[in-house]
Amino acid sequence: MPGEKADAAGEALLRRMQRLLARAATLKGRDRKQLLALLDDVETTRRGLLRECAEIEGEMRQATVRATAIGAYLRNSQVQRGNRHN
């Protein structure tokens, strides 16, 4: 399912971000090349997490629309049944 894939990808990105932050804590300020590479990795991971968040937000929006449509269908069917029995 797409949701399970997104969960796995999101979890992997979060684990990667934790590893990068742990690595950042061990770097010295003088190690400019490693610091620049780390900043690039953090930014790439951050963008990936933002993409995952946007995808989840879209799925939530779609689920809300579906729930609203199901509720409207249910109310309509109950009204029609009530009219038939009168």
PyMOL Python script that loads the backbone (N, CA, C, O; Angstrom):
from pymol import cmd

cmd.read_pdbstr("""\
ATOM      1  N   MET A   1       0.834  -1.187   0.000  1.00  0.00           N
ATOM      2  CA  MET A   1       0.000   0.000   0.000  1.00  0.00           C
ATOM      3  C   MET A   1       0.877   1.249   0.000  1.00  0.00           C
ATOM      4  O   MET A   1       1.973   1.234   0.561  1.00  0.00           O
ATOM      5  N   PRO A   2       0.407   2.328  -0.623  1.00  0.00           N
ATOM      6  CA  PRO A   2       1.206   3.539  -0.688  1.00  0.00           C
ATOM      7  C   PRO A   2       1.492   4.127   0.684  1.00  0.00           C
ATOM      8  O   PRO A   2       2.581   4.655   0.909  1.00  0.00           O
ATOM      9  N   GLY A   3       0.538   4.047   1.607  1.00  0.00           N
ATOM     10  CA  GLY A   3       0.738   4.596   2.941  1.00  0.00           C
ATOM     11  C   GLY A   3       1.866   3.908   3.680  1.00  0.00           C
ATOM     12  O   GLY A   3       2.637   4.555   4.388  1.00  0.00           O
ATOM     13  N   GLU A   4       1.965   2.591   3.516  1.00  0.00           N
ATOM     14  CA  GLU A   4       3.026   1.838   4.182  1.00  0.00           C
ATOM     15  C   GLU A   4       4.391   2.202   3.612  1.00  0.00           C
ATOM     16  O   GLU A   4       5.373   2.289   4.348  1.00  0.00           O
ATOM     17  N   LYS A   5       4.449   2.412   2.305  1.00  0.00           N
ATOM     18  CA  LYS A   5       5.705   2.831   1.677  1.00  0.00           C
ATOM     19  C   LYS A   5       6.124   4.201   2.198  1.00  0.00           C
ATOM     20  O   LYS A   5       7.298   4.432   2.488  1.00  0.00           O
ATOM     21  N   ALA A   6       5.153   5.107   2.315  1.00  0.00           N
ATOM     22  CA  ALA A   6       5.441   6.451   2.806  1.00  0.00           C
ATOM     23  C   ALA A   6       5.919   6.392   4.254  1.00  0.00           C
ATOM     24  O   ALA A   6       6.836   7.117   4.640  1.00  0.00           O
ATOM     25  N   ASP A   7       5.292   5.523   5.059  1.00  0.00           N
ATOM     26  CA  ASP A   7       5.730   5.367   6.447  1.00  0.00           C
ATOM     27  C   ASP A   7       7.176   4.911   6.508  1.00  0.00           C
ATOM     28  O   ASP A   7       7.974   5.454   7.271  1.00  0.00           O
ATOM     29  N   ALA A   8       7.511   3.912   5.704  1.00  0.00           N
ATOM     30  CA  ALA A   8       8.875   3.381   5.703  1.00  0.00           C
ATOM     31  C   ALA A   8       9.865   4.448   5.248  1.00  0.00           C
ATOM     32  O   ALA A   8      10.941   4.592   5.828  1.00  0.00           O
ATOM     33  N   ALA A   9       9.502   5.189   4.215  1.00  0.00           N
ATOM     34  CA  ALA A   9      10.391   6.235   3.712  1.00  0.00           C
ATOM     35  C   ALA A   9      10.549   7.343   4.750  1.00  0.00           C
ATOM     36  O   ALA A   9      11.655   7.840   4.964  1.00  0.00           O
ATOM     37  N   GLY A  10       9.458   7.726   5.388  1.00  0.00           N
ATOM     38  CA  GLY A  10       9.515   8.765   6.405  1.00  0.00           C
ATOM     39  C   GLY A  10      10.358   8.342   7.595  1.00  0.00           C
ATOM     40  O   GLY A  10      11.144   9.131   8.119  1.00  0.00           O
ATOM     41  N   GLU A  11      10.193   7.094   8.021  1.00  0.00           N
ATOM     42  CA  GLU A  11      10.983   6.575   9.141  1.00  0.00           C
ATOM     43  C   GLU A  11      12.471   6.554   8.784  1.00  0.00           C
ATOM     44  O   GLU A  11      13.321   6.892   9.609  1.00  0.00           O
ATOM     45  N   ALA A  12      12.772   6.159   7.560  1.00  0.00           N
ATOM     46  CA  ALA A  12      14.169   6.127   7.123  1.00  0.00           C
ATOM     47  C   ALA A  12      14.758   7.533   7.115  1.00  0.00           C
ATOM     48  O   ALA A  12      15.907   7.728   7.510  1.00  0.00           O
ATOM     49  N   LEU A  13      13.981   8.509   6.668  1.00  0.00           N
ATOM     50  CA  LEU A  13      14.463   9.893   6.654  1.00  0.00           C
ATOM     51  C   LEU A  13      14.680  10.413   8.071  1.00  0.00           C
ATOM     52  O   LEU A  13      15.655  11.117   8.332  1.00  0.00           O
ATOM     53  N   LEU A  14      13.779  10.071   8.980  1.00  0.00           N
ATOM     54  CA  LEU A  14      13.949  10.510  10.367  1.00  0.00           C
ATOM     55  C   LEU A  14      15.197   9.885  11.005  1.00  0.00           C
ATOM     56  O   LEU A  14      15.946  10.559  11.712  1.00  0.00           O
ATOM     57  N   ARG A  15      15.410   8.591  10.745  1.00  0.00           N
ATOM     58  CA  ARG A  15      16.615   7.939  11.262  1.00  0.00           C
ATOM     59  C   ARG A  15      17.873   8.588  10.674  1.00  0.00           C
ATOM     60  O   ARG A  15      18.863   8.789  11.377  1.00  0.00           O
ATOM     61  N   ARG A  16      17.821   8.910   9.383  1.00  0.00           N
ATOM     62  CA  ARG A  16      18.970   9.555   8.738  1.00  0.00           C
ATOM     63  C   ARG A  16      19.242  10.920   9.373  1.00  0.00           C
ATOM     64  O   ARG A  16      20.393  11.280   9.621  1.00  0.00           O
ATOM     65  N   MET A  17      18.169  11.676   9.633  1.00  0.00           N
ATOM     66  CA  MET A  17      18.334  12.989  10.248  1.00  0.00           C
ATOM     67  C   MET A  17      18.938  12.848  11.645  1.00  0.00           C
ATOM     68  O   MET A  17      19.785  13.654  12.031  1.00  0.00           O
ATOM     69  N   GLN A  18      18.521  11.852  12.396  1.00  0.00           N
ATOM     70  CA  GLN A  18      19.097  11.628  13.728  1.00  0.00           C
ATOM     71  C   GLN A  18      20.583  11.296  13.637  1.00  0.00           C
ATOM     72  O   GLN A  18      21.383  11.786  14.433  1.00  0.00           O
ATOM     73  N   ARG A  19      20.947  10.465  12.666  1.00  0.00           N
ATOM     74  CA  ARG A  19      22.369  10.135  12.484  1.00  0.00           C
ATOM     75  C   ARG A  19      23.172  11.376  12.111  1.00  0.00           C
ATOM     76  O   ARG A  19      24.279  11.579  12.609  1.00  0.00           O
ATOM     77  N   LEU A  20      22.610  12.205  11.235  1.00  0.00           N
ATOM     78  CA  LEU A  20      23.305  13.424  10.812  1.00  0.00           C
ATOM     79  C   LEU A  20      23.480  14.379  11.991  1.00  0.00           C
ATOM     80  O   LEU A  20      24.534  14.997  12.141  1.00  0.00           O
ATOM     81  N   LEU A  21      22.464  14.499  12.812  1.00  0.00           N
ATOM     82  CA  LEU A  21      22.563  15.386  13.973  1.00  0.00           C
ATOM     83  C   LEU A  21      23.594  14.862  14.971  1.00  0.00           C
ATOM     84  O   LEU A  21      24.331  15.642  15.575  1.00  0.00           O
ATOM     85  N   ALA A  22      23.643  13.550  15.142  1.00  0.00           N
ATOM     86  CA  ALA A  22      24.656  12.965  16.029  1.00  0.00           C
ATOM     87  C   ALA A  22      26.051  13.225  15.481  1.00  0.00           C
ATOM     88  O   ALA A  22      26.976  13.537  16.230  1.00  0.00           O
ATOM     89  N   ARG A  23      26.193  13.093  14.164  1.00  0.00           N
ATOM     90  CA  ARG A  23      27.490  13.364  13.542  1.00  0.00           C
ATOM     91  C   ARG A  23      27.864  14.835  13.683  1.00  0.00           C
ATOM     92  O   ARG A  23      29.033  15.164  13.885  1.00  0.00           O
ATOM     93  N   ALA A  24      26.873  15.722  13.576  1.00  0.00           N
ATOM     94  CA  ALA A  24      27.128  17.161  13.706  1.00  0.00           C
ATOM     95  C   ALA A  24      27.646  17.498  15.101  1.00  0.00           C
ATOM     96  O   ALA A  24      28.473  18.396  15.262  1.00  0.00           O
ATOM     97  N   ALA A  25      27.160  16.781  16.098  1.00  0.00           N
ATOM     98  CA  ALA A  25      27.594  17.044  17.469  1.00  0.00           C
ATOM     99  C   ALA A  25      29.063  16.688  17.683  1.00  0.00           C
ATOM    100  O   ALA A  25      29.706  17.223  18.586  1.00  0.00           O
ATOM    101  N   THR A  26      29.596  15.790  16.859  1.00  0.00           N
ATOM    102  CA  THR A  26      30.986  15.357  17.037  1.00  0.00           C
ATOM    103  C   THR A  26      31.977  16.173  16.202  1.00  0.00           C
ATOM    104  O   THR A  26      33.184  16.094  16.429  1.00  0.00           O
ATOM    105  N   LEU A  27      31.482  16.948  15.247  1.00  0.00           N
ATOM    106  CA  LEU A  27      32.387  17.710  14.369  1.00  0.00           C
ATOM    107  C   LEU A  27      32.998  18.899  15.086  1.00  0.00           C
ATOM    108  O   LEU A  27      32.375  19.529  15.940  1.00  0.00           O
ATOM    109  N   LYS A  28      34.200  19.178  14.722  1.00  0.00           N
ATOM    110  CA  LYS A  28      34.880  20.380  15.209  1.00  0.00           C
ATOM    111  C   LYS A  28      34.629  21.511  14.213  1.00  0.00           C
ATOM    112  O   LYS A  28      34.431  21.259  13.024  1.00  0.00           O
ATOM    113  N   GLY A  29      34.637  22.732  14.685  1.00  0.00           N
ATOM    114  CA  GLY A  29      34.391  23.887  13.834  1.00  0.00           C
ATOM    115  C   GLY A  29      35.439  24.077  12.748  1.00  0.00           C
ATOM    116  O   GLY A  29      35.164  24.709  11.727  1.00  0.00           O
ATOM    117  N   ARG A  30      36.637  23.538  12.956  1.00  0.00           N
ATOM    118  CA  ARG A  30      37.720  23.736  11.981  1.00  0.00           C
ATOM    119  C   ARG A  30      37.565  22.851  10.743  1.00  0.00           C
ATOM    120  O   ARG A  30      38.142  23.143   9.696  1.00  0.00           O
ATOM    121  N   ASP A  31      36.793  21.778  10.857  1.00  0.00           N
ATOM    122  CA  ASP A  31      36.664  20.819   9.759  1.00  0.00           C
ATOM    123  C   ASP A  31      35.618  21.304   8.750  1.00  0.00           C
ATOM    124  O   ASP A  31      34.508  20.775   8.685  1.00  0.00           O
ATOM    125  N   ARG A  32      35.988  22.307   7.975  1.00  0.00           N
ATOM    126  CA  ARG A  32      35.052  23.000   7.085  1.00  0.00           C
ATOM    127  C   ARG A  32      34.454  22.093   6.009  1.00  0.00           C
ATOM    128  O   ARG A  32      33.253  22.172   5.748  1.00  0.00           O
ATOM    129  N   LYS A  33      35.250  21.246   5.386  1.00  0.00           N
ATOM    130  CA  LYS A  33      34.745  20.379   4.314  1.00  0.00           C
ATOM    131  C   LYS A  33      33.680  19.417   4.825  1.00  0.00           C
ATOM    132  O   LYS A  33      32.631  19.246   4.203  1.00  0.00           O
ATOM    133  N   GLN A  34      33.961  18.794   5.961  1.00  0.00           N
ATOM    134  CA  GLN A  34      32.979  17.868   6.517  1.00  0.00           C
ATOM    135  C   GLN A  34      31.725  18.607   6.962  1.00  0.00           C
ATOM    136  O   GLN A  34      30.615  18.093   6.826  1.00  0.00           O
ATOM    137  N   LEU A  35      31.901  19.799   7.489  1.00  0.00           N
ATOM    138  CA  LEU A  35      30.766  20.600   7.924  1.00  0.00           C
ATOM    139  C   LEU A  35      29.877  20.981   6.735  1.00  0.00           C
ATOM    140  O   LEU A  35      28.651  20.907   6.829  1.00  0.00           O
ATOM    141  N   LEU A  36      30.483  21.381   5.634  1.00  0.00           N
ATOM    142  CA  LEU A  36      29.711  21.727   4.433  1.00  0.00           C
ATOM    143  C   LEU A  36      28.975  20.507   3.875  1.00  0.00           C
ATOM    144  O   LEU A  36      27.816  20.606   3.473  1.00  0.00           O
ATOM    145  N   ALA A  37      29.647  19.370   3.853  1.00  0.00           N
ATOM    146  CA  ALA A  37      29.001  18.138   3.389  1.00  0.00           C
ATOM    147  C   ALA A  37      27.845  17.770   4.301  1.00  0.00           C
ATOM    148  O   ALA A  37      26.791  17.342   3.831  1.00  0.00           O
ATOM    149  N   LEU A  38      28.035  17.933   5.592  1.00  0.00           N
ATOM    150  CA  LEU A  38      26.981  17.624   6.555  1.00  0.00           C
ATOM    151  C   LEU A  38      25.784  18.558   6.379  1.00  0.00           C
ATOM    152  O   LEU A  38      24.635  18.118   6.425  1.00  0.00           O
ATOM    153  N   LEU A  39      26.057  19.832   6.180  1.00  0.00           N
ATOM    154  CA  LEU A  39      24.973  20.795   5.943  1.00  0.00           C
ATOM    155  C   LEU A  39      24.170  20.421   4.697  1.00  0.00           C
ATOM    156  O   LEU A  39      22.942  20.511   4.691  1.00  0.00           O
ATOM    157  N   ASP A  40      24.865  20.006   3.659  1.00  0.00           N
ATOM    158  CA  ASP A  40      24.195  19.586   2.437  1.00  0.00           C
ATOM    159  C   ASP A  40      23.320  18.350   2.691  1.00  0.00           C
ATOM    160  O   ASP A  40      22.184  18.282   2.223  1.00  0.00           O
ATOM    161  N   ASP A  41      23.854  17.384   3.429  1.00  0.00           N
ATOM    162  CA  ASP A  41      23.085  16.180   3.751  1.00  0.00           C
ATOM    163  C   ASP A  41      21.860  16.503   4.591  1.00  0.00           C
ATOM    164  O   ASP A  41      20.784  15.948   4.369  1.00  0.00           O
ATOM    165  N   VAL A  42      22.023  17.402   5.557  1.00  0.00           N
ATOM    166  CA  VAL A  42      20.895  17.793   6.410  1.00  0.00           C
ATOM    167  C   VAL A  42      19.827  18.482   5.576  1.00  0.00           C
ATOM    168  O   VAL A  42      18.639  18.208   5.742  1.00  0.00           O
ATOM    169  N   GLU A  43      20.234  19.363   4.693  1.00  0.00           N
ATOM    170  CA  GLU A  43      19.265  20.080   3.854  1.00  0.00           C
ATOM    171  C   GLU A  43      18.526  19.118   2.921  1.00  0.00           C
ATOM    172  O   GLU A  43      17.315  19.241   2.741  1.00  0.00           O
ATOM    173  N   THR A  44      19.238  18.175   2.334  1.00  0.00           N
ATOM    174  CA  THR A  44      18.604  17.187   1.458  1.00  0.00           C
ATOM    175  C   THR A  44      17.593  16.349   2.237  1.00  0.00           C
ATOM    176  O   THR A  44      16.489  16.088   1.758  1.00  0.00           O
ATOM    177  N   THR A  45      17.977  15.937   3.430  1.00  0.00           N
ATOM    178  CA  THR A  45      17.073  15.144   4.269  1.00  0.00           C
ATOM    179  C   THR A  45      15.870  15.975   4.690  1.00  0.00           C
ATOM    180  O   THR A  45      14.744  15.479   4.703  1.00  0.00           O
ATOM    181  N   ARG A  46      16.102  17.221   5.030  1.00  0.00           N
ATOM    182  CA  ARG A  46      15.002  18.112   5.419  1.00  0.00           C
ATOM    183  C   ARG A  46      13.989  18.256   4.289  1.00  0.00           C
ATOM    184  O   ARG A  46      12.781  18.207   4.519  1.00  0.00           O
ATOM    185  N   ARG A  47      14.490  18.433   3.062  1.00  0.00           N
ATOM    186  CA  ARG A  47      13.589  18.544   1.915  1.00  0.00           C
ATOM    187  C   ARG A  47      12.792  17.267   1.710  1.00  0.00           C
ATOM    188  O   ARG A  47      11.609  17.313   1.373  1.00  0.00           O
ATOM    189  N   GLY A  48      13.444  16.120   1.915  1.00  0.00           N
ATOM    190  CA  GLY A  48      12.745  14.841   1.804  1.00  0.00           C
ATOM    191  C   GLY A  48      11.645  14.718   2.841  1.00  0.00           C
ATOM    192  O   GLY A  48      10.552  14.239   2.538  1.00  0.00           O
ATOM    193  N   LEU A  49      11.927  15.147   4.066  1.00  0.00           N
ATOM    194  CA  LEU A  49      10.914  15.106   5.123  1.00  0.00           C
ATOM    195  C   LEU A  49       9.749  16.043   4.806  1.00  0.00           C
ATOM    196  O   LEU A  49       8.592  15.705   5.054  1.00  0.00           O
ATOM    197  N   LEU A  50      10.053  17.205   4.266  1.00  0.00           N
ATOM    198  CA  LEU A  50       8.985  18.135   3.883  1.00  0.00           C
ATOM    199  C   LEU A  50       8.105  17.548   2.782  1.00  0.00           C
ATOM    200  O   LEU A  50       6.888  17.733   2.779  1.00  0.00           O
ATOM    201  N   ARG A  51       8.738  16.839   1.850  1.00  0.00           N
ATOM    202  CA  ARG A  51       7.983  16.180   0.786  1.00  0.00           C
ATOM    203  C   ARG A  51       7.051  15.111   1.367  1.00  0.00           C
ATOM    204  O   ARG A  51       5.892  15.001   0.966  1.00  0.00           O
ATOM    205  N   GLU A  52       7.569  14.332   2.310  1.00  0.00           N
ATOM    206  CA  GLU A  52       6.758  13.302   2.967  1.00  0.00           C
ATOM    207  C   GLU A  52       5.596  13.937   3.722  1.00  0.00           C
ATOM    208  O   GLU A  52       4.478  13.423   3.687  1.00  0.00           O
ATOM    209  N   CYS A  53       5.852  15.050   4.403  1.00  0.00           N
ATOM    210  CA  CYS A  53       4.792  15.748   5.136  1.00  0.00           C
ATOM    211  C   CYS A  53       3.692  16.227   4.191  1.00  0.00           C
ATOM    212  O   CYS A  53       2.505  16.106   4.493  1.00  0.00           O
ATOM    213  N   ALA A  54       4.096  16.766   3.056  1.00  0.00           N
ATOM    214  CA  ALA A  54       3.123  17.240   2.077  1.00  0.00           C
ATOM    215  C   ALA A  54       2.292  16.086   1.535  1.00  0.00           C
ATOM    216  O   ALA A  54       1.088  16.231   1.320  1.00  0.00           O
ATOM    217  N   GLU A  55       2.929  14.942   1.313  1.00  0.00           N
ATOM    218  CA  GLU A  55       2.203  13.772   0.825  1.00  0.00           C
ATOM    219  C   GLU A  55       1.188  13.288   1.857  1.00  0.00           C
ATOM    220  O   GLU A  55       0.055  12.951   1.513  1.00  0.00           O
ATOM    221  N   ILE A  56       1.595  13.256   3.105  1.00  0.00           N
ATOM    222  CA  ILE A  56       0.687  12.836   4.177  1.00  0.00           C
ATOM    223  C   ILE A  56      -0.464  13.821   4.315  1.00  0.00           C
ATOM    224  O   ILE A  56      -1.611  13.422   4.520  1.00  0.00           O
ATOM    225  N   GLU A  57      -0.160  15.096   4.205  1.00  0.00           N
ATOM    226  CA  GLU A  57      -1.202  16.120   4.281  1.00  0.00           C
ATOM    227  C   GLU A  57      -2.221  15.932   3.154  1.00  0.00           C
ATOM    228  O   GLU A  57      -3.424  16.071   3.375  1.00  0.00           O
ATOM    229  N   GLY A  58      -1.746  15.620   1.958  1.00  0.00           N
ATOM    230  CA  GLY A  58      -2.649  15.364   0.836  1.00  0.00           C
ATOM    231  C   GLY A  58      -3.522  14.146   1.077  1.00  0.00           C
ATOM    232  O   GLY A  58      -4.711  14.159   0.760  1.00  0.00           O
ATOM    233  N   GLU A  59      -2.936  13.085   1.641  1.00  0.00           N
ATOM    234  CA  GLU A  59      -3.710  11.889   1.952  1.00  0.00           C
ATOM    235  C   GLU A  59      -4.770  12.186   3.008  1.00  0.00           C
ATOM    236  O   GLU A  59      -5.890  11.682   2.925  1.00  0.00           O
ATOM    237  N   MET A  60      -4.421  12.997   3.994  1.00  0.00           N
ATOM    238  CA  MET A  60      -5.385  13.361   5.036  1.00  0.00           C
ATOM    239  C   MET A  60      -6.525  14.193   4.449  1.00  0.00           C
ATOM    240  O   MET A  60      -7.690  13.997   4.796  1.00  0.00           O
ATOM    241  N   ARG A  61      -6.183  15.108   3.570  1.00  0.00           N
ATOM    242  CA  ARG A  61      -7.204  15.936   2.921  1.00  0.00           C
ATOM    243  C   ARG A  61      -8.149  15.057   2.104  1.00  0.00           C
ATOM    244  O   ARG A  61      -9.366  15.243   2.136  1.00  0.00           O
ATOM    245  N   GLN A  62      -7.579  14.098   1.373  1.00  0.00           N
ATOM    246  CA  GLN A  62      -8.392  13.193   0.558  1.00  0.00           C
ATOM    247  C   GLN A  62      -9.299  12.336   1.448  1.00  0.00           C
ATOM    248  O   GLN A  62     -10.457  12.103   1.100  1.00  0.00           O
ATOM    249  N   ALA A  63      -8.793  11.872   2.577  1.00  0.00           N
ATOM    250  CA  ALA A  63      -9.603  11.072   3.496  1.00  0.00           C
ATOM    251  C   ALA A  63     -10.753  11.899   4.069  1.00  0.00           C
ATOM    252  O   ALA A  63     -11.859  11.390   4.246  1.00  0.00           O
ATOM    253  N   THR A  64     -10.493  13.169   4.356  1.00  0.00           N
ATOM    254  CA  THR A  64     -11.543  14.053   4.871  1.00  0.00           C
ATOM    255  C   THR A  64     -12.643  14.248   3.836  1.00  0.00           C
ATOM    256  O   THR A  64     -13.828  14.216   4.166  1.00  0.00           O
ATOM    257  N   VAL A  65     -12.250  14.449   2.597  1.00  0.00           N
ATOM    258  CA  VAL A  65     -13.229  14.619   1.520  1.00  0.00           C
ATOM    259  C   VAL A  65     -14.068  13.345   1.364  1.00  0.00           C
ATOM    260  O   VAL A  65     -15.285  13.412   1.197  1.00  0.00           O
ATOM    261  N   ARG A  66     -13.408  12.194   1.421  1.00  0.00           N
ATOM    262  CA  ARG A  66     -14.139  10.932   1.305  1.00  0.00           C
ATOM    263  C   ARG A  66     -15.115  10.749   2.463  1.00  0.00           C
ATOM    264  O   ARG A  66     -16.254  10.331   2.255  1.00  0.00           O
ATOM    265  N   ALA A  67     -14.678  11.057   3.671  1.00  0.00           N
ATOM    266  CA  ALA A  67     -15.546  10.909   4.844  1.00  0.00           C
ATOM    267  C   ALA A  67     -16.753  11.839   4.735  1.00  0.00           C
ATOM    268  O   ALA A  67     -17.868  11.453   5.085  1.00  0.00           O
ATOM    269  N   THR A  68     -16.536  13.050   4.254  1.00  0.00           N
ATOM    270  CA  THR A  68     -17.637  13.997   4.066  1.00  0.00           C
ATOM    271  C   THR A  68     -18.611  13.474   3.022  1.00  0.00           C
ATOM    272  O   THR A  68     -19.825  13.563   3.206  1.00  0.00           O
ATOM    273  N   ALA A  69     -18.091  12.931   1.930  1.00  0.00           N
ATOM    274  CA  ALA A  69     -18.959  12.387   0.874  1.00  0.00           C
ATOM    275  C   ALA A  69     -19.753  11.187   1.385  1.00  0.00           C
ATOM    276  O   ALA A  69     -20.934  11.049   1.066  1.00  0.00           O
ATOM    277  N   ILE A  70     -19.124  10.326   2.166  1.00  0.00           N
ATOM    278  CA  ILE A  70     -19.822   9.151   2.711  1.00  0.00           C
ATOM    279  C   ILE A  70     -20.923   9.610   3.662  1.00  0.00           C
ATOM    280  O   ILE A  70     -22.025   9.062   3.646  1.00  0.00           O
ATOM    281  N   GLY A  71     -20.630  10.614   4.490  1.00  0.00           N
ATOM    282  CA  GLY A  71     -21.639  11.143   5.409  1.00  0.00           C
ATOM    283  C   GLY A  71     -22.819  11.739   4.655  1.00  0.00           C
ATOM    284  O   GLY A  71     -23.969  11.526   5.040  1.00  0.00           O
ATOM    285  N   ALA A  72     -22.551  12.481   3.586  1.00  0.00           N
ATOM    286  CA  ALA A  72     -23.629  13.070   2.782  1.00  0.00           C
ATOM    287  C   ALA A  72     -24.454  11.968   2.120  1.00  0.00           C
ATOM    288  O   ALA A  72     -25.681  12.054   2.075  1.00  0.00           O
ATOM    289  N   TYR A  73     -23.795  10.947   1.614  1.00  0.00           N
ATOM    290  CA  TYR A  73     -24.500   9.821   0.986  1.00  0.00           C
ATOM    291  C   TYR A  73     -25.393   9.136   2.016  1.00  0.00           C
ATOM    292  O   TYR A  73     -26.540   8.805   1.718  1.00  0.00           O
ATOM    293  N   LEU A  74     -24.879   8.922   3.220  1.00  0.00           N
ATOM    294  CA  LEU A  74     -25.632   8.267   4.281  1.00  0.00           C
ATOM    295  C   LEU A  74     -26.852   9.094   4.673  1.00  0.00           C
ATOM    296  O   LEU A  74     -27.953   8.557   4.793  1.00  0.00           O
ATOM    297  N   ARG A  75     -26.659  10.401   4.873  1.00  0.00           N
ATOM    298  CA  ARG A  75     -27.798  11.261   5.232  1.00  0.00           C
ATOM    299  C   ARG A  75     -28.850  11.257   4.132  1.00  0.00           C
ATOM    300  O   ARG A  75     -30.047  11.215   4.415  1.00  0.00           O
ATOM    301  N   ASN A  76     -28.414  11.300   2.895  1.00  0.00           N
ATOM    302  CA  ASN A  76     -29.337  11.304   1.768  1.00  0.00           C
ATOM    303  C   ASN A  76     -30.119   9.995   1.707  1.00  0.00           C
ATOM    304  O   ASN A  76     -31.326  10.005   1.468  1.00  0.00           O
ATOM    305  N   SER A  77     -29.445   8.884   1.919  1.00  0.00           N
ATOM    306  CA  SER A  77     -30.133   7.591   1.856  1.00  0.00           C
ATOM    307  C   SER A  77     -31.129   7.449   3.005  1.00  0.00           C
ATOM    308  O   SER A  77     -32.183   6.837   2.831  1.00  0.00           O
ATOM    309  N   GLN A  78     -30.812   8.004   4.179  1.00  0.00           N
ATOM    310  CA  GLN A  78     -31.744   7.942   5.295  1.00  0.00           C
ATOM    311  C   GLN A  78     -32.971   8.799   5.039  1.00  0.00           C
ATOM    312  O   GLN A  78     -34.081   8.404   5.396  1.00  0.00           O
ATOM    313  N   VAL A  79     -32.793   9.966   4.427  1.00  0.00           N
ATOM    314  CA  VAL A  79     -33.914  10.838   4.097  1.00  0.00           C
ATOM    315  C   VAL A  79     -34.812  10.152   3.083  1.00  0.00           C
ATOM    316  O   VAL A  79     -36.035  10.188   3.216  1.00  0.00           O
ATOM    317  N   GLN A  80     -34.222   9.529   2.075  1.00  0.00           N
ATOM    318  CA  GLN A  80     -35.023   8.853   1.052  1.00  0.00           C
ATOM    319  C   GLN A  80     -35.809   7.699   1.643  1.00  0.00           C
ATOM    320  O   GLN A  80     -36.963   7.493   1.267  1.00  0.00           O
ATOM    321  N   ARG A  81     -35.227   6.950   2.544  1.00  0.00           N
ATOM    322  CA  ARG A  81     -35.932   5.837   3.193  1.00  0.00           C
ATOM    323  C   ARG A  81     -37.104   6.360   4.016  1.00  0.00           C
ATOM    324  O   ARG A  81     -38.182   5.765   4.015  1.00  0.00           O
ATOM    325  N   GLY A  82     -36.898   7.461   4.710  1.00  0.00           N
ATOM    326  CA  GLY A  82     -37.956   8.044   5.523  1.00  0.00           C
ATOM    327  C   GLY A  82     -39.118   8.502   4.676  1.00  0.00           C
ATOM    328  O   GLY A  82     -40.270   8.326   5.072  1.00  0.00           O
ATOM    329  N   ASN A  83     -38.852   9.087   3.517  1.00  0.00           N
ATOM    330  CA  ASN A  83     -39.917   9.551   2.626  1.00  0.00           C
ATOM    331  C   ASN A  83     -40.705   8.386   2.061  1.00  0.00           C
ATOM    332  O   ASN A  83     -41.913   8.505   1.854  1.00  0.00           O
ATOM    333  N   ARG A  84     -40.061   7.278   1.810  1.00  0.00           N
ATOM    334  CA  ARG A  84     -40.706   6.119   1.218  1.00  0.00           C
ATOM    335  C   ARG A  84     -41.724   5.504   2.186  1.00  0.00           C
ATOM    336  O   ARG A  84     -42.753   4.981   1.758  1.00  0.00           O
ATOM    337  N   HIS A  85     -41.436   5.567   3.478  1.00  0.00           N
ATOM    338  CA  HIS A  85     -42.311   4.930   4.460  1.00  0.00           C
ATOM    339  C   HIS A  85     -43.460   5.816   4.893  1.00  0.00           C
ATOM    340  O   HIS A  85     -44.366   5.337   5.574  1.00  0.00           O
ATOM    341  N   ASN A  86     -43.461   7.066   4.533  1.00  0.00           N
ATOM    342  CA  ASN A  86     -44.563   7.965   4.939  1.00  0.00           C
ATOM    343  C   ASN A  86     -45.743   7.848   4.055  1.00  0.00           C
ATOM    344  O   ASN A  86     -46.743   8.535   4.266  1.00  0.00           O
TER     345      ASN A  86
END
""", "prot")
cmd.dss("prot")
cmd.show_as("cartoon", "prot")
cmd.util.cbc("prot")
cmd.orient("prot")
